[in-house]
């Protein structure tokens, strides 16, 4: 079974958004939350040797929202 051909991105013609400060972007991400998920497979001669999976949730914590557990948590 062969893998489908990958799309090549021409980075010279990709334009980044102009006028969006990093602080505003970080504020928006933390206020709504973001999930990062990815897989990395290291293979030699089409034989997978190592697989790494990443699943992360980034979100802010508010003191106004109570903890879902009664004793305040594990700490």
MDTraj code that builds the backbone (N, CA, C; nanometers):
import mdtraj as md
import numpy as np

residues = "UNK UNK UNK UNK UNK UNK UNK UNK UNK UNK UNK UNK UNK UNK UNK UNK UNK UNK UNK UNK UNK UNK UNK UNK UNK UNK UNK UNK UNK UNK UNK UNK UNK UNK UNK UNK UNK UNK UNK UNK UNK UNK UNK UNK UNK UNK UNK UNK UNK UNK UNK UNK UNK UNK UNK UNK UNK UNK UNK UNK UNK UNK UNK UNK UNK UNK UNK UNK UNK UNK UNK UNK UNK UNK UNK".split()
xyz = np.array([
    [0.0851, -0.1173, 0.0000],
    [0.0000, 0.0000, 0.0000],
    [0.0895, 0.1234, 0.0000],
    [0.0692, 0.2107, -0.0945],
    [0.1516, 0.3304, -0.1043],
    [0.0771, 0.4495, -0.0452],
    [0.1538, 0.5426, 0.0080],
    [0.0961, 0.6640, 0.0657],
    [0.0563, 0.7595, -0.0454],
    [-0.0506, 0.8383, -0.0224],
    [-0.0897, 0.9352, -0.1245],
    [0.0174, 1.0429, -0.1383],
    [0.0298, 1.1033, -0.2572],
    [0.1315, 1.2081, -0.2756],
    [0.1010, 1.3282, -0.1874],
    [0.2054, 1.3884, -0.1342],
    [0.1892, 1.5031, -0.0448],
    [0.1844, 1.6323, -0.1236],
    [0.1041, 1.7254, -0.0746],
    [0.0927, 1.8555, -0.1391],
    [0.2121, 1.9410, -0.1006],
    [0.2741, 2.0042, -0.1978],
    [0.3898, 2.0900, -0.1752],
    [0.3406, 2.2339, -0.1602],
    [0.3825, 2.3001, -0.0517],
    [0.3418, 2.4379, -0.0251],
    [0.4513, 2.5319, -0.0732],
    [0.4135, 2.6291, -0.1529],
    [0.5071, 2.7311, -0.1998],
    [0.5108, 2.8433, -0.0962],
    [0.6080, 2.8378, -0.0032],
    [0.6125, 2.9306, 0.1095],
    [0.6447, 3.0738, 0.0682],
    [0.6964, 3.0939, -0.0522],
    [0.7273, 3.2299, -0.0962],
    [0.6014, 3.3123, -0.1188],
    [0.4885, 3.2478, -0.1492],
    [0.3652, 3.3193, -0.1777],
    [0.2648, 3.3139, -0.0633],
    [0.3013, 3.2533, 0.0491],
    [0.2135, 3.2491, 0.1660],
    [0.2324, 3.3771, 0.2446],
    [0.1220, 3.4463, 0.2727],
    [0.1298, 3.5723, 0.3464],
    [0.0751, 3.5521, 0.4872],
    [0.1504, 3.5975, 0.5853],
    [0.1067, 3.5919, 0.7236],
    [0.0131, 3.7084, 0.7520],
    [-0.0791, 3.6928, 0.8474],
    [-0.1663, 3.8045, 0.8827],
    [-0.0837, 3.9222, 0.9347],
    [-0.1181, 4.0395, 0.8908],
    [-0.0445, 4.1590, 0.9288],
    [-0.1225, 4.2316, 1.0374],
    [-0.0530, 4.2802, 1.1393],
    [-0.1164, 4.3612, 1.2423],
    [-0.1772, 4.2824, 1.3570],
    [-0.1445, 4.1545, 1.3738],
    [-0.1950, 4.0757, 1.4853],
    [-0.0795, 4.0538, 1.5821],
    [-0.0784, 4.1292, 1.6918],
    [0.0309, 4.1119, 1.7883],
    [0.0241, 3.9748, 1.8557],
    [0.1390, 3.9256, 1.8939],
    [0.1476, 3.7955, 1.9593],
    [0.0684, 3.7923, 2.0890],
    [0.0655, 3.9032, 2.1610],
    [-0.0082, 3.9092, 2.2882],
    [-0.1575, 3.8898, 2.2639],
    [-0.2123, 3.9518, 2.1595],
    [-0.3545, 3.9351, 2.1289],
    [-0.3859, 3.7919, 2.0876],
    [-0.2972, 3.7327, 2.0099],
    [-0.3168, 3.5943, 1.9685],
    [-0.3129, 3.5004, 2.0885],
    [-0.2170, 3.5197, 2.1776],
    [-0.2066, 3.4378, 2.2977],
    [-0.3270, 3.4563, 2.3883],
    [-0.3755, 3.5791, 2.4028],
    [-0.4940, 3.6061, 2.4837],
    [-0.6161, 3.5337, 2.4277],
    [-0.6320, 3.5367, 2.2986],
    [-0.7466, 3.4696, 2.2355],
    [-0.7380, 3.3179, 2.2516],
    [-0.6181, 3.2627, 2.2341],
    [-0.6007, 3.1178, 2.2472],
    [-0.6297, 3.0737, 2.3899],
    [-0.5770, 3.1462, 2.4891],
    [-0.5969, 3.1063, 2.6283],
    [-0.7394, 3.1299, 2.6760],
    [-0.8084, 3.2287, 2.6211],
    [-0.9455, 3.2538, 2.6652],
    [-1.0414, 3.1479, 2.6128],
    [-1.0142, 3.0932, 2.4953],
    [-1.1027, 2.9910, 2.4394],
    [-1.0471, 2.8505, 2.4560],
    [-0.9168, 2.8367, 2.4655],
    [-0.8526, 2.7059, 2.4769],
    [-0.8188, 2.6503, 2.3399],
    [-0.7198, 2.5655, 2.3360],
    [-0.6775, 2.5035, 2.2106],
    [-0.6259, 2.3634, 2.2423],
    [-0.6507, 2.2714, 2.1509],
    [-0.6020, 2.1347, 2.1631],
    [-0.4970, 2.1132, 2.0548],
    [-0.3808, 2.0619, 2.0959],
    [-0.2733, 2.0298, 2.0030],
    [-0.2605, 1.8782, 2.0004],
    [-0.2639, 1.8228, 1.8818],
    [-0.2550, 1.6781, 1.8680],
    [-0.1681, 1.6458, 1.7477],
    [-0.0805, 1.5483, 1.7635],
    [0.0046, 1.5126, 1.6514],
    [0.0708, 1.3778, 1.6728],
    [0.1170, 1.3202, 1.5641],
    [0.1874, 1.1926, 1.5665],
    [0.3170, 1.2062, 1.4884],
    [0.4212, 1.1423, 1.5392],
    [0.5498, 1.1386, 1.4716],
    [0.5924, 0.9924, 1.4630],
    [0.6186, 0.9469, 1.3420],
    [0.6605, 0.8086, 1.3216],
    [0.7983, 0.8111, 1.2570],
    [0.8928, 0.7428, 1.3200],
    [1.0277, 0.7296, 1.2658],
    [1.0373, 0.5907, 1.2044],
    [1.0683, 0.5885, 1.0747],
    [1.0726, 0.4622, 1.0028],
    [1.1986, 0.4545, 0.9182],
    [1.2469, 0.3328, 0.8996],
    [1.3592, 0.3060, 0.8104],
    [1.3117, 0.2011, 0.7106],
    [1.3267, 0.2308, 0.5816],
    [1.2854, 0.1413, 0.4733],
    [1.1383, 0.1027, 0.4879],
    [1.0549, 0.2005, 0.5165],
    [0.9099, 0.1823, 0.5333],
    [0.8729, 0.0864, 0.6461],
    [0.9628, 0.0690, 0.7429],
    [0.9334, -0.0109, 0.8618],
    [0.9273, 0.0844, 0.9804],
    [0.8079, 0.1065, 1.0372],
    [0.7977, 0.1988, 1.1501],
    [0.8704, 0.1440, 1.2732],
    [0.9585, 0.2269, 1.3292],
    [1.0363, 0.1850, 1.4458],
    [0.9871, 0.2509, 1.5736],
    [0.9586, 0.3799, 1.5675],
    [0.9182, 0.4556, 1.6861],
    [0.7978, 0.5402, 1.6497],
    [0.6991, 0.5417, 1.7374],
    [0.5821, 0.6282, 1.7189],
    [0.5637, 0.7119, 1.8442],
    [0.5597, 0.8428, 1.8255],
    [0.5366, 0.9356, 1.9345],
    [0.4039, 1.0062, 1.9103],
    [0.3186, 1.0103, 2.0110],
    [0.1899, 1.0792, 2.0012],
    [0.1883, 1.1934, 2.1011],
    [0.1362, 1.3073, 2.0570],
    [0.1260, 1.4243, 2.1425],
    [-0.0196, 1.4698, 2.1462],
    [-0.0720, 1.4840, 2.2666],
    [-0.2062, 1.5375, 2.2858],
    [-0.1954, 1.6359, 2.4021],
    [-0.2208, 1.7628, 2.3764],
    [-0.2076, 1.8648, 2.4800],
    [-0.3264, 1.9596, 2.4747],
    [-0.3677, 2.0081, 2.5890],
    [-0.4750, 2.1060, 2.6004],
    [-0.4180, 2.2298, 2.6668],
    [-0.4310, 2.3445, 2.6005],
    [-0.3870, 2.4715, 2.6560],
    [-0.5103, 2.5566, 2.6832],
    [-0.5246, 2.6009, 2.8063],
    [-0.6370, 2.6859, 2.8425],
    [-0.5998, 2.7635, 2.9678],
    [-0.6690, 2.8721, 2.9924],
    [-0.6434, 2.9508, 3.1115],
    [-0.7279, 2.8988, 3.2275],
    [-0.6883, 2.9346, 3.3488],
    [-0.7588, 2.8938, 3.4690],
    [-0.8179, 3.0180, 3.5330],
    [-0.9438, 3.0092, 3.5738],
    [-1.0107, 3.1226, 3.6362],
    [-1.0426, 3.0895, 3.7812],
    [-1.0185, 3.1840, 3.8711],
    [-1.0508, 3.1632, 4.0122],
    [-1.2015, 3.1676, 4.0353],
    [-1.2766, 3.2260, 3.9427],
    [-1.4214, 3.2357, 3.9586],
    [-1.4919, 3.1042, 3.9318],
    [-1.4258, 3.0129, 3.8615],
    [-1.4861, 2.8830, 3.8320],
    [-1.4369, 2.7831, 3.9358],
    [-1.5276, 2.7241, 4.0133],
    [-1.4845, 2.6297, 4.1188],
    [-1.4302, 2.5013, 4.0586],
    [-1.3462, 2.4334, 4.1359],
    [-1.2913, 2.3046, 4.0936],
    [-1.4039, 2.2007, 4.0926],
    [-1.3983, 2.1053, 4.0010],
    [-1.5051, 2.0040, 3.9944],
    [-1.4964, 1.8996, 4.1039],
    [-1.3914, 1.8986, 4.1859],
    [-1.3789, 1.8022, 4.2928],
    [-1.3956, 1.8730, 4.4269],
    [-1.4388, 1.8006, 4.5272],
    [-1.4781, 1.8591, 4.6562],
    [-1.3604, 1.9063, 4.7403],
    [-1.2475, 1.8359, 4.7405],
    [-1.1383, 1.8689, 4.8312],
    [-1.0391, 1.9697, 4.7746],
    [-1.0610, 2.0203, 4.6560],
    [-0.9729, 2.1207, 4.5984],
    [-0.8640, 2.0634, 4.5110],
    [-0.8581, 1.9334, 4.4957],
    [-0.7629, 1.8739, 4.4038],
    [-0.6533, 1.7965, 4.4730],
    [-0.5629, 1.7417, 4.3926],
    [-0.4596, 1.6549, 4.4473],
    [-0.3480, 1.7280, 4.5205],
    [-0.3377, 1.8582, 4.5071],
    [-0.2259, 1.9282, 4.5721],
    [-0.2639, 1.9737, 4.7079],
])
top = md.Topology()
chain = top.add_chain()
for i, resn in enumerate(residues, 1):
    res = top.add_residue(resn, chain, resSeq=i)
    for name in ("N", "CA", "C"):
        top.add_atom(name, md.element.get_by_symbol(name[0]), res)
traj = md.Trajectory(xyz[None], top)
